[in-house]
Amino acid sequence: GDMGRVHLEIIGVDNMVNMDQLAPGISGAPILKSNKTDSFVAIVYEDTFAKTDVIDDCLSPRWMPYMQRAFTLRTMFPNSQLFLSVFDYDSGGGHDLVGRVSVDLTNLRPGSEYLLQYNLYKSAKVGSRKPRG
């Protein structure tokens, strides 16, 4: 059945870890200070997968209204979790996970608008994890 819709907009991420910084000694490569995380957000909700546009070289990216950042997600089950993962885009594939969060939507009221902010974590394990953005 169709229980409604969730309208989601990804606005930004603050203070991410730089996933594109090369350490000295790796293939003799110098540290490239101008090379920063090329981020995008992957969204998983029930039977839907979507992702934002990639923002290049930014540790606190903001998705502008003209970019792919807004999504309408169909709700079929009342207790579904919304999963958001931030990745560093790599042109050869194998994108690096920056962090992720699971959002419980059960306490949100229909017809209401919320501006929510969450910490990202590298792991889904709760013990001793540190925010990554």
C-alpha positions as CSV (number, residue, x, y, z in Angstrom):
1,G,0.0,0.0,0.0
2,D,0.9,3.7,-0.2
3,M,1.0,5.4,3.1
4,G,2.2,8.8,1.9
5,R,5.3,10.6,0.8
6,V,8.5,11.9,2.4
7,H,9.9,15.0,0.7
8,L,13.6,15.2,1.4
9,E,16.2,17.9,0.6
10,I,19.9,17.6,1.2
11,I,21.2,21.0,2.0
12,G,24.8,20.4,3.1
13,V,27.5,18.7,5.2
14,D,29.8,20.4,7.6
15,N,33.5,19.8,8.4
16,M,34.0,16.5,6.6
17,V,37.2,14.5,6.7
18,N,39.4,15.0,3.6
19,M,39.3,11.7,1.8
20,D,41.4,12.9,-1.2
21,Q,44.5,14.0,0.6
22,L,47.5,11.8,-0.4
23,A,50.0,11.1,2.3
24,P,53.7,11.6,1.4
25,G,55.4,8.3,0.4
26,I,52.4,6.8,-1.3
27,S,53.8,6.3,-4.8
28,G,56.0,9.3,-4.1
29,A,53.0,11.6,-4.4
30,P,53.1,14.9,-2.6
31,I,50.2,16.1,-0.4
32,L,47.9,18.1,-2.7
33,K,46.3,20.8,-0.5
34,S,43.9,21.7,-3.3
35,N,42.6,18.2,-3.6
36,K,39.6,17.7,-1.3
37,T,36.7,15.4,-0.9
38,D,34.3,15.2,-3.9
39,S,31.1,14.5,-2.0
40,F,27.7,13.1,-2.8
41,V,24.9,11.8,-0.7
42,A,23.3,8.4,-1.3
43,I,19.8,7.9,-0.1
44,V,18.1,4.6,0.6
45,Y,14.5,4.5,1.7
46,E,12.3,1.3,1.4
47,D,12.5,0.4,-2.3
48,T,14.2,3.6,-3.4
49,F,17.8,4.5,-4.1
50,A,18.8,8.0,-5.1
51,K,21.8,10.3,-4.9
52,T,22.7,14.0,-5.1
53,D,25.0,15.6,-7.6
54,V,28.7,15.5,-6.8
55,I,30.4,18.6,-5.3
56,D,34.1,18.7,-6.1
57,D,36.9,19.7,-3.7
58,C,34.9,20.9,-0.7
59,L,34.9,19.8,3.0
60,S,31.6,21.7,3.8
61,P,29.6,21.2,0.6
62,R,26.2,22.9,0.0
63,W,23.8,21.6,-2.6
64,M,22.2,24.6,-4.4
65,P,18.6,24.6,-5.5
66,Y,19.5,24.1,-9.2
67,M,21.4,20.9,-8.3
68,Q,20.0,17.4,-7.7
69,R,19.2,17.6,-4.0
70,A,15.5,17.2,-3.6
71,F,13.7,13.8,-3.6
72,T,10.1,12.5,-3.1
73,L,10.1,9.1,-1.5
74,R,7.0,6.8,-1.4
75,T,6.2,5.4,2.1
76,M,4.7,1.9,2.2
77,F,5.6,0.9,5.8
78,P,5.1,3.0,8.9
79,N,8.4,2.1,10.6
80,S,10.9,2.5,7.7
81,Q,14.3,4.0,8.4
82,L,15.9,6.6,6.0
83,F,19.5,5.8,5.4
84,L,21.9,8.6,4.3
85,S,25.5,8.0,3.3
86,V,28.1,10.6,2.3
87,F,30.7,9.3,-0.2
88,D,33.9,10.7,-1.8
89,Y,33.4,10.3,-5.5
90,D,36.2,8.5,-7.3
91,S,36.1,8.6,-11.1
92,G,37.4,5.0,-11.3
93,G,34.5,3.7,-9.1
94,G,35.0,2.4,-5.6
95,H,33.7,5.5,-3.9
96,D,35.0,6.0,-0.4
97,L,32.5,6.2,2.5
98,V,32.9,9.4,4.5
99,G,30.1,8.6,6.9
100,R,26.5,7.6,7.3
101,V,23.4,8.0,9.5
102,S,20.1,6.3,9.9
103,V,17.0,8.6,10.5
104,D,13.9,7.4,12.3
105,L,10.9,9.1,10.7
106,T,8.3,7.6,13.0
107,N,8.2,10.7,15.3
108,L,7.7,13.2,12.4
109,R,4.2,14.5,11.9
110,P,2.5,14.5,8.4
111,G,2.3,17.9,6.8
112,S,5.1,19.3,8.9
113,E,8.4,20.6,7.7
114,Y,11.6,19.9,9.6
115,L,15.2,21.1,9.3
116,L,17.3,18.2,10.8
117,Q,21.0,18.0,11.4
118,Y,22.9,14.7,12.2
119,N,26.4,13.6,12.8
120,L,27.9,11.2,10.3
121,Y,29.6,8.0,11.5
122,K,32.0,5.7,9.6
123,S,30.3,2.6,11.1
124,A,26.8,1.5,12.1
125,K,28.3,0.1,15.4
126,V,27.3,2.4,18.2
127,G,30.3,1.8,20.6
128,S,33.2,4.4,20.5
129,R,32.4,6.0,17.1
130,K,33.5,9.5,16.3
131,P,31.6,12.0,14.1
132,R,33.0,12.5,10.6
133,G,31.1,15.5,9.4
